[in-house]
Amino acid sequence: MRESNYWLRLIKAVVDKVYDVKELEWLTNESSELKRILGSIVQKSGAK
């Protein structure tokens, strides 16, 4: 998820000046939320 979030933010930064990036913003937010959810699951499971 961290890598997906990175690439989405990178794409958004590149095309932000040219295109409407509402969908990219939505995808980035979803990716961040999933990253937090998965991180929380890993933390609570005790996995390292």
mmCIF file of the N, C-alpha and C atoms, coordinates in Angstrom:
data_MODEL
# 
_entry.id   MODEL 
# 
loop_
_atom_site.group_PDB 
_atom_site.id 
_atom_site.type_symbol 
_atom_site.label_atom_id 
_atom_site.label_alt_id 
_atom_site.label_comp_id 
_atom_site.label_asym_id 
_atom_site.label_entity_id 
_atom_site.label_seq_id 
_atom_site.pdbx_PDB_ins_code 
_atom_site.Cartn_x 
_atom_site.Cartn_y 
_atom_site.Cartn_z 
_atom_site.occupancy 
_atom_site.B_iso_or_equiv 
_atom_site.pdbx_formal_charge 
_atom_site.auth_seq_id 
_atom_site.auth_comp_id 
_atom_site.auth_asym_id 
_atom_site.auth_atom_id 
_atom_site.pdbx_PDB_model_num 
ATOM 1   N N  . MET A 1 1  ? 0.819   -1.185 0.000   1.00 0.00 ? 1  MET A N  1 
ATOM 2   C CA . MET A 1 1  ? 0.000   0.000  0.000   1.00 0.00 ? 1  MET A CA 1 
ATOM 3   C C  . MET A 1 1  ? 0.865   1.252  0.000   1.00 0.00 ? 1  MET A C  1 
ATOM 4   N N  . ARG A 1 2  ? 1.974   1.180  0.707   1.00 0.00 ? 2  ARG A N  1 
ATOM 5   C CA . ARG A 1 2  ? 2.840   2.354  0.773   1.00 0.00 ? 2  ARG A CA 1 
ATOM 6   C C  . ARG A 1 2  ? 3.366   2.719  -0.611  1.00 0.00 ? 2  ARG A C  1 
ATOM 7   N N  . GLU A 1 3  ? 3.744   1.709  -1.381  1.00 0.00 ? 3  GLU A N  1 
ATOM 8   C CA . GLU A 1 3  ? 4.258   1.970  -2.728  1.00 0.00 ? 3  GLU A CA 1 
ATOM 9   C C  . GLU A 1 3  ? 3.159   2.504  -3.644  1.00 0.00 ? 3  GLU A C  1 
ATOM 10  N N  . SER A 1 4  ? 1.972   1.933  -3.546  1.00 0.00 ? 4  SER A N  1 
ATOM 11  C CA . SER A 1 4  ? 0.836   2.428  -4.352  1.00 0.00 ? 4  SER A CA 1 
ATOM 12  C C  . SER A 1 4  ? 0.563   3.886  -4.033  1.00 0.00 ? 4  SER A C  1 
ATOM 13  N N  . ASN A 1 5  ? 0.570   4.204  -2.753  1.00 0.00 ? 5  ASN A N  1 
ATOM 14  C CA . ASN A 1 5  ? 0.335   5.582  -2.328  1.00 0.00 ? 5  ASN A CA 1 
ATOM 15  C C  . ASN A 1 5  ? 1.416   6.508  -2.876  1.00 0.00 ? 5  ASN A C  1 
ATOM 16  N N  . TYR A 1 6  ? 2.652   6.055  -2.840  1.00 0.00 ? 6  TYR A N  1 
ATOM 17  C CA . TYR A 1 6  ? 3.763   6.842  -3.376  1.00 0.00 ? 6  TYR A CA 1 
ATOM 18  C C  . TYR A 1 6  ? 3.558   7.156  -4.855  1.00 0.00 ? 6  TYR A C  1 
ATOM 19  N N  . TRP A 1 7  ? 3.234   6.127  -5.639  1.00 0.00 ? 7  TRP A N  1 
ATOM 20  C CA . TRP A 1 7  ? 3.076   6.331  -7.078  1.00 0.00 ? 7  TRP A CA 1 
ATOM 21  C C  . TRP A 1 7  ? 1.877   7.209  -7.400  1.00 0.00 ? 7  TRP A C  1 
ATOM 22  N N  . LEU A 1 8  ? 0.800   7.056  -6.670  1.00 0.00 ? 8  LEU A N  1 
ATOM 23  C CA . LEU A 1 8  ? -0.368  7.915  -6.882  1.00 0.00 ? 8  LEU A CA 1 
ATOM 24  C C  . LEU A 1 8  ? -0.030  9.378  -6.594  1.00 0.00 ? 8  LEU A C  1 
ATOM 25  N N  . ARG A 1 9  ? 0.705   9.613  -5.506  1.00 0.00 ? 9  ARG A N  1 
ATOM 26  C CA . ARG A 1 9  ? 1.098   10.989 -5.188  1.00 0.00 ? 9  ARG A CA 1 
ATOM 27  C C  . ARG A 1 9  ? 2.058   11.551 -6.241  1.00 0.00 ? 9  ARG A C  1 
ATOM 28  N N  . LEU A 1 10 ? 2.944   10.717 -6.750  1.00 0.00 ? 10 LEU A N  1 
ATOM 29  C CA . LEU A 1 10 ? 3.880   11.151 -7.781  1.00 0.00 ? 10 LEU A CA 1 
ATOM 30  C C  . LEU A 1 10 ? 3.135   11.513 -9.070  1.00 0.00 ? 10 LEU A C  1 
ATOM 31  N N  . ILE A 1 11 ? 2.217   10.658 -9.474  1.00 0.00 ? 11 ILE A N  1 
ATOM 32  C CA . ILE A 1 11 ? 1.418   10.939 -10.685 1.00 0.00 ? 11 ILE A CA 1 
ATOM 33  C C  . ILE A 1 11 ? 0.634   12.229 -10.499 1.00 0.00 ? 11 ILE A C  1 
ATOM 34  N N  . LYS A 1 12 ? 0.031   12.398 -9.338  1.00 0.00 ? 12 LYS A N  1 
ATOM 35  C CA . LYS A 1 12 ? -0.751  13.600 -9.064  1.00 0.00 ? 12 LYS A CA 1 
ATOM 36  C C  . LYS A 1 12 ? 0.128   14.843 -9.163  1.00 0.00 ? 12 LYS A C  1 
ATOM 37  N N  . ALA A 1 13 ? 1.331   14.779 -8.627  1.00 0.00 ? 13 ALA A N  1 
ATOM 38  C CA . ALA A 1 13 ? 2.237   15.923 -8.667  1.00 0.00 ? 13 ALA A CA 1 
ATOM 39  C C  . ALA A 1 13 ? 2.617   16.285 -10.098 1.00 0.00 ? 13 ALA A C  1 
ATOM 40  N N  . VAL A 1 14 ? 2.747   15.287 -10.950 1.00 0.00 ? 14 VAL A N  1 
ATOM 41  C CA . VAL A 1 14 ? 3.158   15.532 -12.340 1.00 0.00 ? 14 VAL A CA 1 
ATOM 42  C C  . VAL A 1 14 ? 2.004   16.089 -13.172 1.00 0.00 ? 14 VAL A C  1 
ATOM 43  N N  . VAL A 1 15 ? 0.820   15.521 -13.015 1.00 0.00 ? 15 VAL A N  1 
ATOM 44  C CA . VAL A 1 15 ? -0.297  15.931 -13.886 1.00 0.00 ? 15 VAL A CA 1 
ATOM 45  C C  . VAL A 1 15 ? -1.165  17.017 -13.267 1.00 0.00 ? 15 VAL A C  1 
ATOM 46  N N  . ASP A 1 16 ? -0.891  17.401 -12.044 1.00 0.00 ? 16 ASP A N  1 
ATOM 47  C CA . ASP A 1 16 ? -1.709  18.379 -11.332 1.00 0.00 ? 16 ASP A CA 1 
ATOM 48  C C  . ASP A 1 16 ? -1.844  19.692 -12.100 1.00 0.00 ? 16 ASP A C  1 
ATOM 49  N N  . LYS A 1 17 ? -0.819  20.078 -12.801 1.00 0.00 ? 17 LYS A N  1 
ATOM 50  C CA . LYS A 1 17 ? -0.821  21.354 -13.510 1.00 0.00 ? 17 LYS A CA 1 
ATOM 51  C C  . LYS A 1 17 ? -1.630  21.301 -14.809 1.00 0.00 ? 17 LYS A C  1 
ATOM 52  N N  . VAL A 1 18 ? -1.886  20.102 -15.326 1.00 0.00 ? 18 VAL A N  1 
ATOM 53  C CA . VAL A 1 18 ? -2.494  19.963 -16.640 1.00 0.00 ? 18 VAL A CA 1 
ATOM 54  C C  . VAL A 1 18 ? -3.925  19.425 -16.577 1.00 0.00 ? 18 VAL A C  1 
ATOM 55  N N  . TYR A 1 19 ? -4.184  18.481 -15.709 1.00 0.00 ? 19 TYR A N  1 
ATOM 56  C CA . TYR A 1 19 ? -5.470  17.786 -15.674 1.00 0.00 ? 19 TYR A CA 1 
ATOM 57  C C  . TYR A 1 19 ? -6.207  18.009 -14.361 1.00 0.00 ? 19 TYR A C  1 
ATOM 58  N N  . ASP A 1 20 ? -7.505  17.759 -14.396 1.00 0.00 ? 20 ASP A N  1 
ATOM 59  C CA . ASP A 1 20 ? -8.302  17.743 -13.171 1.00 0.00 ? 20 ASP A CA 1 
ATOM 60  C C  . ASP A 1 20 ? -7.960  16.452 -12.441 1.00 0.00 ? 20 ASP A C  1 
ATOM 61  N N  . VAL A 1 21 ? -7.527  16.552 -11.221 1.00 0.00 ? 21 VAL A N  1 
ATOM 62  C CA . VAL A 1 21 ? -6.999  15.388 -10.516 1.00 0.00 ? 21 VAL A CA 1 
ATOM 63  C C  . VAL A 1 21 ? -7.922  14.900 -9.402  1.00 0.00 ? 21 VAL A C  1 
ATOM 64  N N  . LYS A 1 22 ? -9.203  15.161 -9.508  1.00 0.00 ? 22 LYS A N  1 
ATOM 65  C CA . LYS A 1 22 ? -10.136 14.741 -8.459  1.00 0.00 ? 22 LYS A CA 1 
ATOM 66  C C  . LYS A 1 22 ? -10.120 13.230 -8.254  1.00 0.00 ? 22 LYS A C  1 
ATOM 67  N N  . GLU A 1 23 ? -10.082 12.468 -9.334  1.00 0.00 ? 23 GLU A N  1 
ATOM 68  C CA . GLU A 1 23 ? -10.051 11.014 -9.192  1.00 0.00 ? 23 GLU A CA 1 
ATOM 69  C C  . GLU A 1 23 ? -8.736  10.557 -8.562  1.00 0.00 ? 23 GLU A C  1 
ATOM 70  N N  . LEU A 1 24 ? -7.631  11.185 -8.951  1.00 0.00 ? 24 LEU A N  1 
ATOM 71  C CA . LEU A 1 24 ? -6.345  10.835 -8.336  1.00 0.00 ? 24 LEU A CA 1 
ATOM 72  C C  . LEU A 1 24 ? -6.348  11.175 -6.852  1.00 0.00 ? 24 LEU A C  1 
ATOM 73  N N  . GLU A 1 25 ? -6.957  12.298 -6.475  1.00 0.00 ? 25 GLU A N  1 
ATOM 74  C CA . GLU A 1 25 ? -7.053  12.653 -5.062  1.00 0.00 ? 25 GLU A CA 1 
ATOM 75  C C  . GLU A 1 25 ? -7.865  11.601 -4.310  1.00 0.00 ? 25 GLU A C  1 
ATOM 76  N N  . TRP A 1 26 ? -8.966  11.162 -4.906  1.00 0.00 ? 26 TRP A N  1 
ATOM 77  C CA . TRP A 1 26 ? -9.797  10.141 -4.283  1.00 0.00 ? 26 TRP A CA 1 
ATOM 78  C C  . TRP A 1 26 ? -8.998  8.845  -4.115  1.00 0.00 ? 26 TRP A C  1 
ATOM 79  N N  . LEU A 1 27 ? -8.295  8.434  -5.172  1.00 0.00 ? 27 LEU A N  1 
ATOM 80  C CA . LEU A 1 27 ? -7.495  7.206  -5.098  1.00 0.00 ? 27 LEU A CA 1 
ATOM 81  C C  . LEU A 1 27 ? -6.387  7.323  -4.049  1.00 0.00 ? 27 LEU A C  1 
ATOM 82  N N  . THR A 1 28 ? -5.760  8.480  -3.974  1.00 0.00 ? 28 THR A N  1 
ATOM 83  C CA . THR A 1 28 ? -4.709  8.698  -2.990  1.00 0.00 ? 28 THR A CA 1 
ATOM 84  C C  . THR A 1 28 ? -5.271  8.609  -1.576  1.00 0.00 ? 28 THR A C  1 
ATOM 85  N N  . ASN A 1 29 ? -6.429  9.214  -1.362  1.00 0.00 ? 29 ASN A N  1 
ATOM 86  C CA . ASN A 1 29 ? -7.067  9.140  -0.042  1.00 0.00 ? 29 ASN A CA 1 
ATOM 87  C C  . ASN A 1 29 ? -7.432  7.705  0.314   1.00 0.00 ? 29 ASN A C  1 
ATOM 88  N N  . GLU A 1 30 ? -7.986  6.970  -0.635  1.00 0.00 ? 30 GLU A N  1 
ATOM 89  C CA . GLU A 1 30 ? -8.338  5.571  -0.402  1.00 0.00 ? 30 GLU A CA 1 
ATOM 90  C C  . GLU A 1 30 ? -7.096  4.745  -0.089  1.00 0.00 ? 30 GLU A C  1 
ATOM 91  N N  . SER A 1 31 ? -6.027  4.988  -0.828  1.00 0.00 ? 31 SER A N  1 
ATOM 92  C CA . SER A 1 31 ? -4.776  4.270  -0.610  1.00 0.00 ? 31 SER A CA 1 
ATOM 93  C C  . SER A 1 31 ? -4.225  4.557  0.786   1.00 0.00 ? 31 SER A C  1 
ATOM 94  N N  . SER A 1 32 ? -4.294  5.810  1.203   1.00 0.00 ? 32 SER A N  1 
ATOM 95  C CA . SER A 1 32 ? -3.821  6.176  2.542   1.00 0.00 ? 32 SER A CA 1 
ATOM 96  C C  . SER A 1 32 ? -4.651  5.499  3.619   1.00 0.00 ? 32 SER A C  1 
ATOM 97  N N  . GLU A 1 33 ? -5.945  5.474  3.422   1.00 0.00 ? 33 GLU A N  1 
ATOM 98  C CA . GLU A 1 33 ? -6.834  4.829  4.392   1.00 0.00 ? 33 GLU A CA 1 
ATOM 99  C C  . GLU A 1 33 ? -6.544  3.327  4.483   1.00 0.00 ? 33 GLU A C  1 
ATOM 100 N N  . LEU A 1 34 ? -6.378  2.687  3.340   1.00 0.00 ? 34 LEU A N  1 
ATOM 101 C CA . LEU A 1 34 ? -6.051  1.259  3.334   1.00 0.00 ? 34 LEU A CA 1 
ATOM 102 C C  . LEU A 1 34 ? -4.703  0.992  4.003   1.00 0.00 ? 34 LEU A C  1 
ATOM 103 N N  . LYS A 1 35 ? -3.756  1.879  3.773   1.00 0.00 ? 35 LYS A N  1 
ATOM 104 C CA . LYS A 1 35 ? -2.436  1.745  4.394   1.00 0.00 ? 35 LYS A CA 1 
ATOM 105 C C  . LYS A 1 35 ? -2.569  1.802  5.918   1.00 0.00 ? 35 LYS A C  1 
ATOM 106 N N  . ARG A 1 36 ? -3.374  2.725  6.417   1.00 0.00 ? 36 ARG A N  1 
ATOM 107 C CA . ARG A 1 36 ? -3.581  2.828  7.867   1.00 0.00 ? 36 ARG A CA 1 
ATOM 108 C C  . ARG A 1 36 ? -4.299  1.592  8.418   1.00 0.00 ? 36 ARG A C  1 
ATOM 109 N N  . ILE A 1 37 ? -5.310  1.116  7.690   1.00 0.00 ? 37 ILE A N  1 
ATOM 110 C CA . ILE A 1 37 ? -6.051  -0.067 8.134   1.00 0.00 ? 37 ILE A CA 1 
ATOM 111 C C  . ILE A 1 37 ? -5.135  -1.283 8.194   1.00 0.00 ? 37 ILE A C  1 
ATOM 112 N N  . LEU A 1 38 ? -4.379  -1.513 7.133   1.00 0.00 ? 38 LEU A N  1 
ATOM 113 C CA . LEU A 1 38 ? -3.472  -2.666 7.102   1.00 0.00 ? 38 LEU A CA 1 
ATOM 114 C C  . LEU A 1 38 ? -2.385  -2.550 8.165   1.00 0.00 ? 38 LEU A C  1 
ATOM 115 N N  . GLY A 1 39 ? -1.880  -1.341 8.364   1.00 0.00 ? 39 GLY A N  1 
ATOM 116 C CA . GLY A 1 39 ? -0.880  -1.123 9.409   1.00 0.00 ? 39 GLY A CA 1 
ATOM 117 C C  . GLY A 1 39 ? -1.424  -1.436 10.785  1.00 0.00 ? 39 GLY A C  1 
ATOM 118 N N  . SER A 1 40 ? -2.651  -1.053 11.015  1.00 0.00 ? 40 SER A N  1 
ATOM 119 C CA . SER A 1 40 ? -3.293  -1.321 12.299  1.00 0.00 ? 40 SER A CA 1 
ATOM 120 C C  . SER A 1 40 ? -3.483  -2.834 12.509  1.00 0.00 ? 40 SER A C  1 
ATOM 121 N N  . ILE A 1 41 ? -3.875  -3.530 11.450  1.00 0.00 ? 41 ILE A N  1 
ATOM 122 C CA . ILE A 1 41 ? -4.048  -4.986 11.546  1.00 0.00 ? 41 ILE A CA 1 
ATOM 123 C C  . ILE A 1 41 ? -2.722  -5.663 11.878  1.00 0.00 ? 41 ILE A C  1 
ATOM 124 N N  . VAL A 1 42 ? -1.674  -5.250 11.197  1.00 0.00 ? 42 VAL A N  1 
ATOM 125 C CA . VAL A 1 42 ? -0.354  -5.842 11.439  1.00 0.00 ? 42 VAL A CA 1 
ATOM 126 C C  . VAL A 1 42 ? 0.093   -5.543 12.869  1.00 0.00 ? 42 VAL A C  1 
ATOM 127 N N  . GLN A 1 43 ? -0.127  -4.316 13.314  1.00 0.00 ? 43 GLN A N  1 
ATOM 128 C CA . GLN A 1 43 ? 0.281   -3.929 14.662  1.00 0.00 ? 43 GLN A CA 1 
ATOM 129 C C  . GLN A 1 43 ? -0.467  -4.756 15.710  1.00 0.00 ? 43 GLN A C  1 
ATOM 130 N N  . LYS A 1 44 ? -1.761  -4.921 15.526  1.00 0.00 ? 44 LYS A N  1 
ATOM 131 C CA . LYS A 1 44 ? -2.570  -5.645 16.508  1.00 0.00 ? 44 LYS A CA 1 
ATOM 132 C C  . LYS A 1 44 ? -2.311  -7.142 16.490  1.00 0.00 ? 44 LYS A C  1 
ATOM 133 N N  . SER A 1 45 ? -1.844  -7.654 15.346  1.00 0.00 ? 45 SER A N  1 
ATOM 134 C CA . SER A 1 45 ? -1.566  -9.089 15.270  1.00 0.00 ? 45 SER A CA 1 
ATOM 135 C C  . SER A 1 45 ? -0.227  -9.443 15.902  1.00 0.00 ? 45 SER A C  1 
ATOM 136 N N  . GLY A 1 46 ? 0.584   -8.440 16.151  1.00 0.00 ? 46 GLY A N  1 
ATOM 137 C CA . GLY A 1 46 ? 1.881   -8.675 16.764  1.00 0.00 ? 46 GLY A CA 1 
ATOM 138 C C  . GLY A 1 46 ? 2.958   -9.042 15.763  1.00 0.00 ? 46 GLY A C  1 
ATOM 139 N N  . ALA A 1 47 ? 2.616   -9.010 14.471  1.00 0.00 ? 47 ALA A N  1 
ATOM 140 C CA . ALA A 1 47 ? 3.604   -9.332 13.433  1.00 0.00 ? 47 ALA A CA 1 
ATOM 141 C C  . ALA A 1 47 ? 4.605   -8.197 13.302  1.00 0.00 ? 47 ALA A C  1 
ATOM 142 N N  . LYS A 1 48 ? 5.814   -8.560 12.913  1.00 0.00 ? 48 LYS A N  1 
ATOM 143 C CA . LYS A 1 48 ? 6.843   -7.531 12.726  1.00 0.00 ? 48 LYS A CA 1 
ATOM 144 C C  . LYS A 1 48 ? 7.444   -7.637 11.380  1.00 0.00 ? 48 LYS A C  1 
# 
